Amino acid sequence: MIQKSDVQPDNTAFGRGSYRESVRIADILRTESVGGSILLIATVLAIIFANTPLAAAYFGVRDAQIGPEIPGFHHLHMSVGTWAADGLLVVFFFLTGLELKKEFVIGDLKSPGTAIIPIAAACGGVITPAILYFIVNHASETAVHGWAIPTATDIAFAVAVLAGVGTHLPSAMRIFLLTLAVVDDLIAICIIAIFYTNNFHGEYLLAAIIPIGLFALIAYKGEKMFHLKPAAAWIILLPLGFITWALFLESGIHATISGVVLGFCVPVKFNKRTEAAGADSGLAEVFEHRFRPISTSICVPVFAFFSAGVALGGFDGLGRALSDPVAIGIIFALVVGKTLGITGTTWLVTRFKHANLDPDVKWIDVIGLAVTGGIGFTVSLLVAELSFPHGSPHTEDAKIAILFGSITAAILGAIILSRRNKHYKAVAEKEELDENHDGIPDVFEGKGD
């Protein structure tokens, strides 16, 4: 059965996706909105702790060395801050892998015609900031080291801003934002894997094939069990995941990439094992619902707490940090580069495809989303720590710039989108009316006529 809400003219950009896809995206964005609020609290606490008499205790805990010393594994004894970045953040990247696979197998990225605009926009939103950063820093070696810092978009913070502006954002804009963020994460993963691999040891990566293969085999063969018994994933899959992570850590490839690889090993489609378990969705979506709250409420905020704590040094220190070409380049790239890259690429692709925006979406809406895309935080902080030598002042300056650039993008994006709230509410009411007529039969798809 073909629903009216599932069909969009080929020459329409930002058209509504299926009702089921809209509901799934809305559910993800609600979770990310809560996560963004927790992330903000963790960031504020980190800055307070790092700039008060509590600073000595804060930095002491962050730099404390913990972890086992196992023969053949030389990187498991590391600082608390490194454990948060290389360890806890792998859960975030595991969820990214799940979301990427779902988008490519059953989501909007499955269709080239639907996927081309957010993919192109994400690419433009990566390339343009990198170019602007390089232009600002072209006369220094920092141009080579820090170009990737402003290329990432933090979906949790971006969604938190959108939730603060209003809850009536059209489904097409929500889907575009999440799809863009997913592709943005994929590009960031590739950048980290290619440009931030040090002292590569291929034997560890080859050894990782064994736990990865076992993880994939057990995930597929035991899918019914994992649906029915949530504890089974912790008992069976978690140890394999830890071994894979440790081998990636020793191989020289950033350990968080292991999370993405394992995410791609989880089955996505509804099948006989899923049906036998009485579930209504694939294991990837089930795992996402189970583990996303852990990522958004614990893993990412803990990483932010230990990563975002920078000593500002008063107004003099802050002025010095913001005058660093690294900081200037990052702020300029996040606020201007992301806006130009996402909006400009979207405009070029729609012109190339001879496509028109959906009547409910205007170019000011695209610009608002593009500006919000300049909120680069989680992955940007991670890349900042990887970009410069340990102890370099540029690392702290880059973190300060990420905070300032992200705050500026958030404020500007909120101003632009809030002025359209009345229109968004009218669109939301129309969508709700359409879903009441067209969405209900979707539940009975394949069981009716």
N, C-alpha and C positions, 0 to 999 in steps of 0.2 A: 504494500500500500504506500503510495507516495503522498506525503503531507505537503500542504502548501507552504508551511514554514520551513520545509527542508529544501526548497528549490529556490535558486537565485539565478537571475539572468547572467550569462557568461560575462557580460560587459559591466557588471556591477561590482564595485569594490566596497568592502566593509558591509557586505550583505550578511544577514543573520544566518547562523549555522542551524543545525537541527536542534529541536527542543531538548533532546537528551544531552547533546553536547553543551548547550547553554546551561543546563542544570548542573552538569559536572564541573564546568568552569566556575560557575558561581560558588559551588561548594568549596573548591580549591581556594578561591580568592577570599572567602570568609575566613578560612583557616590562616591564610597568609596575612590577613589584616590583623588578626589577634597576635600572630607572631611578630609583625612589624611593631606593634605597641610594646611588646616585651623586649624586643631588640632595642627600641629607643630608650627604654628604662635602663637596660644594661649599659648602653653607651653613655648615658648621662652619669650613671654611677661611676663608670670607669674614669671619666674626665674629672669628676669630683675627687675620687680617691687619689688620682695622680697629681692633683694640684692643691692638696691640703696636707696637714701633718700626718695623714694616713699614708702618704706617698711611699715612705720607706717600707711599711708593711706590705703595701700593694705590690710594689716592684720586687720585694723579697719573695712573695708567694709566686709571682709570675715567673721569676727566674730560677726558682728552686728546681733542682734536678731530681727527677724520680723515674722509676721504671726498672725493669729487670735487665740483667746483663747475661745474655744467652750466647754461647759460642756460635759464631757465624752470623750473628745479628748484632751489628755495632751501633745501631741508631735507636734502639728501644729505650735507652737511658737518656732522657732529654728533659728540657724544662717544661714546667706546667703550661706555659704559653704555647710552646711548640706542640705539646700533646693536644691542646685545644685546636690548633690550626691543622695539624696533620692527622690527628686522631678523631676528635669529635666531629670535625667538619666533613668527614667521609660520609656521615649519615645524610647530610645535606646533598652531597653529590650522588649518593645512592638513589635518593628520591628524584634527583635530576635525571638520572639514567632511566628510572621507571617512567617518568613523564615523557622523556624523549622517545622511548620505545613506543609508548601508547600513542603519541602524536603521529609517529611514522607508520604505525600498523593500523590503528583504528580512528585516529584523530584527523584534524584538519590538514596536517602535513602529508597525509596519505594521497591527497589530490593535488597534483602539480598546479592546477589552475587556482585553487584556493590558497595554496601555500606560498606561491611566488611573491605576493606582496609583503607578508610579514617576514619572510626569509630575506628578501632584498632590503627591507627596512632595517632589520637587525644587522645585516652586513654594512649598510651605510652608517648605522649607529656605532659600529666598531671602527670602521676605516677612517671616517672623518675626524673623530676625536684623536685618534692616533696621529693623523697628519698634522692637526693643529698643535698637539703637544710637541711634535718633532720640530715644527716651525719655530715655536717659542724657544726651544732648547737646542737648536741646530748647531750653535757655536760651542756646545759643551758635550762631554761624553755622556751626560745624563739623558741626552736624546736617544741614545741606544738602549740605556738601561730601563727607563721609565715609561716608554711609549704605550705599554699595554695597561698601565694602571687605570686610565679613565675610560677603558673600552667596555666595562661591565655595567649592567643594570641590576640593581637589587630589587627583586620583585616584591619581597616582603615589605620594605619601606615604601615602595611605590604604591602598593595596594593600600597600605595604611593611610597614605595621603589621600588616595581616592575615597576611602571609606570616611575620612574626616570631612571631605568636601561634600559627599552625598552618597546615597545608596541607590541612585536611580540611573547609573551609567548604563547606556544601551548594551545589550548582549554582544553585539558586533564589536564594540570597542573593548569590552572585557576580554573577548576571545582573541582579538588582535594583540592586546597588551600581554596576555599570558603566552601566546604563541611566539611573539617577538622575544619575550624574556627567556623562553625555552631555547630558542635558536641562539640567542645571545649567550646563554650558558654553555651551549655546545661549542661555540666559537672560543669562549674563554677556556674551556677544557682543552681544546686543541692547542691554544696558545701556551697554556701551562705545560702540556705534554711535550711540545716541540721546543719551546724556547727556554724552559726552566728545568731542563733535565741536566743534572750535574754528575760527573763521574759514573757514567752508565756502566752497569754490570749486567750483561745479558743473561748470565746463567741464572740469576734470581728471577728474571722475567720469564725465562723458559720453565723454571720450576713452578711458577705461579699458574701455569697451564693446568696442572693437576688439580689443585683445589678449585679453580674456576670451572673446569669440566665437571667435577663432582657436584659443585654447587648447582650448575645448570641441569645436570641429569636428575638430581634429587628434587629440584624445584619443579621439574616437569612431571616426573614419575610420582612424586608425592603430593601433587597439587591438592588432591582431595583431603589429605591429612592436614595440610597447612590451612585449608579453609576451615576445617572442623576443630582443629586443635591449635590455637594461637601460640601456645608455649613451644610447639614443635620447632618453629622457626628459630627461637632462641637457643634451643638445645642442639639442633642439627646444623642449621645454616650459619649461625653466628660464629662458631669456631672456624668453619671453612672461610668465612669472610675475614676473620682476624688473621688467619694464615696468609690469605691473599694480600691483605693490606701490608703485613710485615714484609712480604717478599717484594712488593712494589716499593716500599720504603727503602729497602736495601738495594734495589735495582738502580736507583738514581732518578726514576720517573716519580713525579710527585705522588705521594701515597693516596691523595684524594681521588686520583684517576681510577683507582681500584674500585671505588664505590660506583662509578659510572659503568664500568665493565660488568660488575655484578648486577646492577640494575637491569642491564640488557639481557641478563640470563633468566629473568623471571617471565613466565608466560603471560601473555596479555589477553588473548582471545577467549571468549566463552566457548567451552568445549564439553565433551562428555564427562570428564572428571569434575568440571565445575558444576555441571548439572547434577551429578551424583551427590555432590556435597550440599545441594540445595541453595547454592549461591546464585546471584544474578549478575555477577561481573567476574572478570578474569582475576588471577592472583595478583597481578601488578597493581590493580586498583585497590584490592583488599590490603596489600602491604602498604600502599600509600596512605590509606586511611589510618592504619595502625601506627605507622612510624612517623608520619608528618608532624603530629603533635609533639613527639619527642624531639624532632629536629627544630621546630619553631619555638618551643618553650624552654629547651635545655641546651642543645648542642650549639646552635648558632648564637644565642645570647651569651653563652659562656665564652665562645670564641671572641665575640665582640667586646666582652668585658675585659679580656686580657689583651686584646689587640688595639682597641680604641683609646686606651689610657695613655695619653701623651702629656708630658709636662709642658704647659704653655709658656711658663717663664714670665708671666705678667704681660703687660702691653708691649714692653720692649722686645721680649722674646717672641711674642705673637707677631709683631711687626717684622722682625727678622725672618721668621719662618715663612710668612706670606710674601716676602720680597724675593724669596728663593725662586729662580726660574722654574724649578720643578713644581713648586706649588702654584705659580702663576699658570703654567702650562696645564696642570691638572684641572684647576678651577675653570679656566677658559674652555678646555676640552669638554668637561662635563656639562657646563651650562650652555655653551654655544655649539660645540661640536656635536653633541647628541641631538640637539634640536635640528640643526641643519642636516645632519646625516639621515635621521629617521624621516623627517618631513620631505627633504629633497629627493631621497630615493623613492619614497612612496609616490611622490608626484611624477617622477620620471617613469616608473613602472606603469602607473595608471595611464599615462600618455602613450607609452609604448603599446600597451594592451588595448588602447582606445576604450578604456573603462571609465565609468562615471561613479562618483561616490554614491552610496545609498542615500536616498532622499533625507533620511533621518540623521545623517552624519555630514558635517561641514568641515572645511579645511581648518577652521579654528579649533575643532575638536582634535584633529590629527596633531596640530601644533601643541595643544595642551598635553596630549599623551607623550609626544616627543620630548617636551620639556621635562615631564615627570620621569622619562627614561634616563635623565641625567642624574638620577639618584643612584650613584654607584657606591656601594658600601661593602657588603660581605666579601665578594670576590675581589673588589678593588683593594681592600685592606690586605687580603691574602697576597695579591700580586705585588703590592708595595713592599711587603716583607721579603718577597723573593727577588725583587729587582735590584736592590743595592747591597753592597757588602755589609756584613754584620757590624753594627755600631756606627754606620754612616749617618750623619745628621740629616741626609736627604730622606731617610726612611721616616723619621718623625715629622719632617716638613710635609712629606707626601700624605701622611695620615691626617694632619691638620687640614691640608688642602681638600682631601676627600670629604671631611666633615663639612667644611665651609661650602664647597661646591655642591654637595648633596642637599644641604639646608637651603641654599639659594635656589636650586632646581625645584625643591619641594614647595617653597613659597610661591615661586612664579607659576608652577603648574597648578597649584591650588587656586591662585587668583584667576587664571585663565578658565579653568574648568568650572569653578564656582559660579561664574557669571552665566553659565549655560544650564544651571540646575533646573530652572523652570522648564526648559525644553526637554531635558533628560527625563523629568517626571512625566511629562506628556507622552514621551516615547515609551516609557516603562508601562504606563497604563494601557497603551495600545498593544504592546507586546503581551501583557497579561491577558488581554481580551483575546488576542490571536491564539495564545496557548490554551485557553479554556475551550476554544473551538477545535484547534488543530493538534494540540499536544496530547489530549486524553486518548485518542485512538492509537497513539504511538506505543502505549503500554500493551496494546493488543496486537501489535504488529506481527503478522504471520499467522495470527489465529482467527482472523476474520475472513473477509472476502478476498 
